[in-house]
C-alpha cells in the first residue's frame, strides 16, 4: 500500500476538522430528516400533499416549518461542502480557494434565507 493514499475518514488537505465533522453530521441529519420528510409528506398523508391548500394546512403544525428549514439548511451545507471538497481535489491556488469559499458562502446564505422566507410565507397563509 502506498503511504500517499489518504484515508476516507480524515479531512482533506485544506479542509478543517470542524468543517469535516459538520459535513459528517449533516450527512447523518440528512438521512434522518429526509426519511421523516418522505414518510410524512408521501405516506402518512392520505393522498400525499397534492395541492397548495394541502401544503398550507400541513405547515400550520409549528414543527413542520422548523423541520423543513433544518432539512434545507442541512442539504445546502452538505452539498456546498461536498462541492468544496471536489474543488479541493483539483488543488486550486489558495487565493482562488478563498474566492470560491466566499462564493459558496453567499450561495448558501442566499438559498437558506430564501427558503426561510418561503416557509414563513406559506406558514402565514393558514
N, C-alpha and C positions, 0 to 999 in steps of 0.2 A: 504494500500500500504506500502510496505517495504521501509525504508529510505536507504537501500543498493542499490536499483535499480538506475543505472546511466542513465541519460537522453541521448538519442541518439544525441542530439545537443550540446554535450560538449566533449572536448578532453578526451581521455582515460588517465588513470594514466600512466605516463611515456611518454606521447605524448605532446609535447609543443603546445602552442596555434598557433604559426605561421605554424608549420607543419600541424596541423589540418585544419587551414584555407586554406593553399595551396592545401591540398587534396580535399577540397570542390570546390575550384576554378578550379582545373584541372578536376574534375568531370564534372562541367558545360562546361568547354572548350572542353572536350572530346565529349560531346553530339553535340555541335555546329560544331566542326571540322570533326567529323565522318559523320554528315549529309551532310556537304559540299563535303567531300571526296566521299561518295557514290553517291551523286547527280551528281557530275562532271564526275567521273570515269565510272559510270554504266548507267546513264540515259541521260545525255546530250551528251555524245559521241555517234556517230551514231550507232556503233555496240559494244560499250564498248572498253576498251583498251585490245585488243586481243593478241597483239604480242609485241616483244621488240621494233620494229620500232615505233609503236604507242606510247609506253611509252616514248621513247627518244624524239619524236616530242612534246608530252604533256609537258615534262619537260623543253622545250625551253621557255615557259612562265615563267618569273622570279618569279612570285607569287607562282607558284606550288611547287618548291623545298622548299620555305620558309614555306608554309602551311604543307607540308608533314613532315618536320623536327619538326615543332611545334606539329603536331599530334603525332609523335613518342615520343618526349620529354614528352608530357602530358600522353601518355599511360604508358611509363616506370615509370615516377614519381608516377602516381596514383596507378599503380599496385604494385610497391615496397613499397609504404607507406601503402597500404592496407595489403600486406603480413606482414609488420612490425606490423600493428595493430592486426592481427591474432596472431602473436607471442607474443605480449604484453598480450593478453588474457590468455596465458599459464603461465604468471608471471615468466619469466626467471630471473636468478640472474643478477645483474647489470653488472658484468664482462662479462657474456655471451651476454647480450644485446649489449654491446659495440663492441664485436667481430662481432655480427650479423649486426650491423649498418655499420661497415667497409666493410663487405662482400656485403651488399646491395648497398652501395655507389660505390664500384668497379664494380659490375654487371651493375648498372645504367649508370655510366660514360662510360663503355665499350660498352654497347648497343647503347647509343646515339652517341658516337664517330663513331662507325661502320656505323650507319645509316646516319650520316652526310657525311662520306666518300663515301658511296654508292650513295647517292643523288648527290653528287658532280661529281662522275664518270659518272653517267647516264646523268646528265645535260650537261656535257662537250662533250658528244659524238655527239651532234647535230650540 
